[in-house]
Amino acid sequence: MAPTLYMSEVSPACRAVMMTARTLGLTLKVKKIDLSKKEQLTPHFIKINPQHTIPTLIDNGFVTWDSHAIISFLVGKYGNDDELYSKDVMERALIDQRLHFDSSVVGNFIRTVLNPVLYEDKQIKIEDHKEEIHKIYALMEKFLRSFPWIAGKKITIADMSLIPSITSLNVIMPIKSDEYPNLTSWIHRSENLPCFMENQNGLNQLRDLLQSRCCCSC
Ligand SMILES: N[C@@H](CCC(=O)N[C@@H](CS)C(=O)NCC(=O)O)C(=O)O
């Protein structure tokens, strides 16, 4: 039976899972959760995930959440090899570092800034957040100095995780190619991946939502 994914396309974390599943050739049974209607707070969903976050995955009775945990689980269970999440300890440590960077820095920032806009009808002023976004872009630029993908020569789940996050930030504050050439090339490479289609819908939805609610260049 196909694993069930509770998700919303607007959420970058959910898109990371969709991109990973597409790369693995895995079909997921998708159940949409509308955070603006607080559907994550229903007793049914809280019973599944007391932390009430999406994405949440149920696979044959096994429940897990947090996109980073989910994508490493999916590769471990459904991947034909360890291409996307190397078992070599040093390669894996680098992938993990990037995943934690996404979780603790980029994803955390996106949720703090965007969630009040998306789900509480508040407005954002992009000027107030420019400095923090530039810091993230500058770090990504350095991470991509020597290799085409975020954790080395090969695409990994760290790319699956950071592509939706960074392209969402790009909607809020467009990345200038002369200022961030490595980051711009990485985004172009990402856009050519077949799995990028799992990111595109959510990005379009995010752009539409933000256009009506923020004072930014998106
Ligand atoms: N680090 C988590 C973040 C999950 C998260 O906070 N998701 C947000 C949407 S982007 C959510 O479900 N918010 C609803 C809530 O916390 O009630 C991940 O990568 O899955």
The ligand as an SDF file (V2000), in Angstrom:
LIG
                    3D

 20 19  0  0  0  0  0  0  0  0999 V2000
   11.0800   21.0140   10.6820 N   0  0  0  0  0  0  0  0  0  0  0  0
    9.7610   20.5780   10.2980 C   0  0  0  0  0  0  0  0  0  0  0  0
    8.8230   21.7680   10.2140 C   0  0  0  0  0  0  0  0  0  0  0  0
    7.3810   21.3680   10.0730 C   0  0  0  0  0  0  0  0  0  0  0  0
    6.4600   22.5730   10.2620 C   0  0  0  0  0  0  0  0  0  0  0  0
    6.5980   23.3630   11.2070 O   0  0  0  0  0  0  0  0  0  0  0  0
    5.4970   22.6620    9.3450 N   0  0  0  0  0  0  0  0  0  0  0  0
    4.5630   23.7660    9.4170 C   0  0  0  0  0  0  0  0  0  0  0  0
    4.1330   24.1340    8.0060 C   0  0  0  0  0  0  0  0  0  0  0  0
    5.5030   24.6630    7.0250 S   0  0  0  0  0  0  0  0  0  0  0  0
    3.3160   23.3150   10.1800 C   0  0  0  0  0  0  0  0  0  0  0  0
    2.9020   22.1850   10.0650 O   0  0  0  0  0  0  0  0  0  0  0  0
    2.7220   24.2120   10.9610 N   0  0  0  0  0  0  0  0  0  0  0  0
    1.4830   23.9380   11.6490 C   0  0  0  0  0  0  0  0  0  0  0  0
    1.6060   23.8760   13.1470 C   0  0  0  0  0  0  0  0  0  0  0  0
    2.7320   23.9170   13.6840 O   0  0  0  0  0  0  0  0  0  0  0  0
    0.5650   23.7780   13.7900 O   0  0  0  0  0  0  0  0  0  0  0  0
    9.8270   19.8500    8.9630 C   0  0  0  0  0  0  0  0  0  0  0  0
   10.8040   20.0010    8.2290 O   0  0  0  0  0  0  0  0  0  0  0  0
    8.9100   19.0550    8.6930 O   0  0  0  0  0  0  0  0  0  0  0  0
  1  2  1  0
  2  3  1  0
  2 18  1  0
  3  4  1  0
  4  5  1  0
  5  6  2  0
  5  7  1  0
  7  8  1  0
  8  9  1  0
  8 11  1  0
  9 10  1  0
 11 12  2  0
 11 13  1  0
 13 14  1  0
 14 15  1  0
 15 16  2  0
 15 17  1  0
 18 19  2  0
 18 20  1  0
M  END
$$$$
